Amino acid sequence: MGKLRKEESYSLGAVWRGEETIDALKVKKLKFDAAVTPVNAVAAAGKITSSGALVPGAHAVNVLTSDATIPVDGKIVTIGTTVYRWKDVLAAAYDVQIEATAAACLDNLKAAINATGTAGTEYFAGTLAHPDVVAFTNSDTAQTVTARLPGVAANAIVTTEDSDHLAWADVTLGGGTGDSNPGVATTAATVTIGTRVYTFLVELTETAGAAAIVDQVLYGGSEAAALDNLKLAINAGATVGTNYSTGTVVNADVTAGTNADTTQVITAKIAGVIGHLIALATTCANTAWDAVVMGTEVAGVDGTVADIWDMVVDAGYIYVATLANTTADANWERAAIASF
């Protein structure tokens, strides 16, 4: 087996033979070289497998409940170091306007925490958005407050009040009593592909009302759903802001392809052994890649470099490069040799 090397060639045009002109597509004088066997490039692939439950990250959450009676003027609600004061007449930053109903009072508190709504009417102008929490889900008698960032750091944020008509589920944001849910660390919920780190969460940060954090992936309640959403995040499929976070862009190095309830295969976008340089890692429980780099599920192969119409012959086939071929291309084709 070998390559037919060019000894000389002529471009498309007129070829002179003595006084005769021959129109030719391309004429090559070739000689046999048994040193090269052509191959097409193959992209490296890796596979992540789930063998059981992973632990997604979570935000600390607490709920302030009203008995449907409006708070008394001067009573306070404290979240961390920020103190909100109920007032009949607004007088200072972080004052919250008392309304005719308890439901409207909670609406104003929500607006003050988020610095949304109408400053100067619902709360005192100059009140800033709380740096650590957002107020999102709201009903006539309950206000849910969620940490802006997932993890355990917000669990210890103080949540207190001195009203006879309001009560927090716990004295800290993530204390864990009743409707207070502790935040869960994200350090054991990550999947790394090259330079990208994807993080599984019970709830996307933007869904909780805070600013989106890129490369978050919705856990979805099961490992199968988590892998489905990871595939969507890698490929930037549907739906951003729901299955994965806003701002997450398509992965530049790999494509997520074959997917099952317990496995996800990814393939390098550039074929060849260069794909073996893409690092793989995970901190998720009961989850593992097949190796620390791409190339175990499918080994990358460099294509044989060739100019267009380069040819190689062996006992059974003639191989032709139908286009110029690089280490990342697959432009070699073959035809069987048969007697005639």
C-alpha positions in Angstrom: 0.0 0.0 0.0 1.3 3.5 -0.8 0.9 6.9 -2.2 1.2 7.9 -5.8 3.3 11.0 -5.6 3.3 13.8 -8.1 6.5 14.1 -10.2 5.1 17.0 -12.2 1.7 18.5 -12.8 -0.1 20.9 -15.1 -2.9 23.2 -14.2 -6.2 23.4 -16.1 -5.5 25.0 -19.5 -3.5 24.4 -22.7 -0.7 21.8 -22.7 1.8 21.9 -25.5 3.0 18.8 -27.2 5.3 19.9 -30.0 3.0 22.1 -32.2 -0.2 20.4 -30.8 -2.3 22.0 -28.1 -4.2 19.7 -25.7 -7.0 21.0 -23.4 -6.5 19.2 -20.1 -8.3 19.2 -16.7 -5.1 18.3 -15.0 -2.3 16.0 -16.0 0.0 14.3 -13.5 3.0 12.1 -13.9 2.9 10.0 -10.7 5.1 7.3 -9.2 4.4 4.7 -6.5 5.4 5.3 -2.9 4.7 2.5 -0.5 5.2 4.6 2.7 1.8 6.2 3.2 -1.7 4.8 4.0 -4.5 7.4 3.9 -7.0 7.7 6.7 -9.8 10.2 7.3 -9.9 12.2 10.5 -12.0 11.0 13.4 -13.3 13.2 16.2 -12.5 12.3 19.8 -15.5 11.6 22.1 -16.0 11.2 25.8 -18.9 9.8 27.9 -20.3 10.8 31.3 -22.2 8.2 33.2 -24.6 8.6 36.2 -24.8 5.6 38.5 -27.1 7.2 41.2 -28.3 10.4 42.8 -26.3 13.6 42.5 -26.8 16.5 44.9 -27.6 19.7 43.0 -26.8 23.1 44.5 -29.6 25.2 46.0 -30.4 28.7 47.2 -31.3 29.4 50.8 -35.0 30.3 51.2 -37.2 31.7 54.0 -40.8 32.7 54.1 -42.4 35.6 56.0 -46.0 34.9 56.9 -48.7 37.4 57.7 -51.9 36.7 59.8 -53.7 39.0 57.4 -53.5 42.0 59.8 -51.6 45.1 58.8 -48.4 45.7 60.8 -48.2 48.5 63.3 -46.3 51.8 62.5 -42.7 51.5 63.6 -42.4 47.7 63.6 -39.4 46.2 61.7 -38.4 43.3 59.5 -34.7 42.5 59.5 -32.8 40.6 56.7 -29.1 40.4 57.4 -27.9 43.9 58.3 -30.8 45.6 56.5 -33.7 46.8 58.6 -37.1 47.6 57.0 -39.5 49.7 59.0 -43.2 49.8 58.5 -44.5 53.4 58.4 -47.7 55.3 58.0 -45.7 58.2 56.6 -42.3 57.4 54.9 -39.5 59.2 56.6 -36.1 57.4 55.8 -34.5 54.9 53.6 -35.8 51.4 54.0 -39.2 52.6 55.3 -42.0 50.6 53.9 -45.5 52.1 53.3 -48.3 50.6 55.4 -51.4 50.0 53.3 -55.0 49.3 54.0 -54.5 45.5 53.6 -51.8 43.1 54.8 -51.5 41.8 51.2 -50.6 45.3 49.9 -48.1 45.7 52.8 -46.3 42.5 51.7 -46.3 43.8 48.1 -44.6 47.0 49.3 -42.0 45.0 51.3 -41.3 42.9 48.2 -40.8 46.1 46.2 -38.5 47.6 48.8 -36.3 44.4 49.0 -35.9 44.4 45.2 -35.9 48.2 44.8 -38.6 47.8 42.2 -42.0 49.3 41.9 -42.4 53.0 42.8 -39.8 54.5 45.1 -41.3 57.3 47.2 -44.7 55.7 47.2 -44.3 52.0 48.2 -41.1 52.6 50.1 -38.8 55.5 50.8 -36.8 56.8 47.8 -33.1 56.0 48.3 -33.8 52.4 49.4 -31.4 50.1 47.6 -31.9 46.6 46.5 -30.9 44.1 49.1 -27.4 42.8 48.3 -27.9 39.3 49.4 -31.5 38.3 48.8 -34.4 38.8 46.4 -38.2 38.8 47.2 -39.9 36.7 44.5 -42.9 34.5 45.1 -45.6 36.5 46.8 -49.2 35.8 48.0 -51.7 37.8 50.1 -50.2 36.3 53.3 -46.7 35.1 52.5 -43.5 36.5 51.1 -40.7 34.2 50.0 -37.2 35.5 50.2 -34.3 33.8 48.3 -30.5 34.2 48.4 -29.1 35.8 45.3 -26.4 33.2 45.1 -26.7 29.4 45.6 -24.7 27.7 48.3 -24.4 27.6 52.1 -23.0 31.1 52.7 -26.5 32.6 52.9 -27.9 30.1 55.4 -26.7 32.2 58.3 -28.3 35.5 57.1 -30.5 36.8 60.0 -34.2 36.9 59.3 -36.2 38.5 62.2 -39.2 40.8 62.9 -40.9 42.3 65.9 -44.5 42.4 64.7 -47.3 40.5 66.3 -48.8 39.9 62.9 -45.7 38.6 61.0 -43.5 35.6 61.5 -40.5 34.1 59.7 -40.3 30.3 59.3 -36.8 30.5 60.8 -34.5 33.1 62.4 -32.0 32.6 59.6 -32.5 32.5 55.9 -31.5 28.8 55.5 -32.2 27.6 59.0 -34.3 24.7 57.7 -37.4 25.1 59.9 -40.7 24.8 58.2 -40.7 26.7 54.9 -37.1 27.7 55.4 -34.8 25.7 53.2 -31.0 25.6 53.5 -28.8 26.5 50.6 -26.7 23.6 49.3 -23.1 24.0 48.1 -22.5 24.0 44.4 -18.9 22.6 44.8 -20.3 19.0 44.5 -22.6 19.7 41.6 -20.2 20.6 38.7 -19.3 19.1 35.3 -16.2 20.5 33.6 -15.6 20.3 29.8 -12.4 22.1 28.8 -12.6 25.5 30.3 -16.4 25.5 30.8 -17.8 24.5 34.2 -21.5 23.6 34.3 -23.4 23.6 37.6 -26.5 21.7 38.4 -29.1 23.5 40.5 -32.5 22.8 42.0 -33.6 26.2 40.7 -31.8 28.5 38.3 -30.8 31.7 40.0 -32.7 33.8 37.5 -35.9 31.7 38.2 -35.6 32.8 41.8 -35.7 36.4 40.7 -32.0 37.3 40.8 -29.6 38.0 38.0 -28.7 35.0 35.7 -25.4 33.2 36.3 -24.0 31.6 33.1 -23.6 27.8 32.8 -26.1 26.9 35.4 -28.1 23.7 34.5 -31.5 22.9 35.9 -31.4 19.6 37.8 -35.0 18.9 36.9 -35.8 16.3 39.6 -33.8 13.4 38.2 -30.5 12.4 36.8 -32.1 11.7 33.4 -33.5 15.2 33.3 -30.2 16.7 34.5 -28.3 15.0 31.6 -31.0 16.2 29.1 -30.6 19.7 30.3 -26.8 19.4 30.3 -27.0 18.4 26.6 -29.2 21.5 25.9 -26.7 23.8 27.7 -23.7 22.4 25.8 -25.5 22.8 22.5 -27.3 26.0 23.4 -30.6 24.3 22.6 -34.1 25.1 23.8 -34.9 26.6 26.3 -32.5 29.1 27.6 -33.7 30.6 30.9 -35.6 27.5 31.7 -33.5 24.4 31.2 -30.2 26.3 31.6 -29.3 29.9 32.4 -29.4 33.0 30.3 -26.0 33.9 29.0 -24.9 30.3 28.5 -23.4 30.1 25.0 -22.8 27.1 22.8 -19.7 25.1 23.8 -16.9 26.0 21.4 -15.1 22.7 21.8 -17.7 19.9 21.8 -21.1 18.9 20.7 -23.4 16.8 23.0 -24.9 14.0 20.9 -26.1 10.5 22.0 -28.0 10.7 25.2 -29.7 8.2 27.5 -31.1 8.3 31.0 -27.7 7.6 32.5 -25.2 8.6 29.9 -24.2 11.6 27.8 -21.7 11.4 24.9 -19.9 14.5 23.7 -17.7 14.8 20.6 -14.9 17.2 19.8 -15.9 19.8 17.1 -12.4 19.6 15.6 -11.5 16.1 14.5 -8.2 14.5 15.1 -6.0 13.8 18.2 -6.2 17.5 19.1 -9.5 16.5 20.8 -7.5 14.5 23.4 -6.4 17.8 24.9 -10.0 18.6 26.1 -10.0 18.0 29.8 -13.0 16.4 31.5 -14.0 16.4 35.2 -17.0 16.3 37.6 -17.6 16.8 41.3 -21.1 15.3 41.2 -21.7 12.2 43.4 -22.3 9.0 41.6 -21.2 10.5 38.3 -18.0 9.9 36.3 -16.4 10.6 33.0 -14.8 7.6 31.2 -11.4 9.4 31.4 -9.9 12.7 32.4 -9.6 13.8 28.8 -11.6 13.1 25.6 -10.8 10.1 23.5 -11.9 7.0 25.4 -15.4 6.7 24.0 -14.0 7.3 20.6 -10.3 7.9 20.0 -9.4 10.8 17.8 -7.5 10.1 14.6 -5.6 12.6 12.4 -6.4 12.6 8.8 -3.7 12.0 6.2 -2.7 15.3 4.7 -3.1 15.5 0.9 -3.6 17.9 -2.0 -6.7 17.5 -4.1 -6.6 14.5 -6.3 -3.7 12.8 -4.5 -4.1 9.1 -4.9 -3.0 5.9 -3.1 -3.4 2.3 -4.2 -3.3 -1.0 -2.4 -4.3 -4.6 -3.4 -8.0 -3.9 -3.1 -8.7 -0.1 -3.5 -7.7 3.1 -5.1 -7.9 6.0 -2.7 -8.5 9.6 -3.9 -8.4 12.9 -2.0 -11.5 14.6 -3.5 -10.5 17.8 -1.7 -7.4 19.0 -0.1 -7.2 17.1 3.2 -5.8 18.3 6.6 -5.4 16.4 9.8 -9.0 17.5 10.7 -10.6 16.5 7.4 -12.3 13.4 6.0 -11.9 14.0 2.2 -10.4 10.6 1.2 -12.7 8.3 -0.8 -11.9 4.9 -2.3 -13.0 2.6 -5.1 -12.6 -1.1 -5.3 -10.2 -2.5 -7.9 -11.8 -5.1 -10.2 -10.8 -6.9 -13.4 -12.4 -5.9 -16.6 
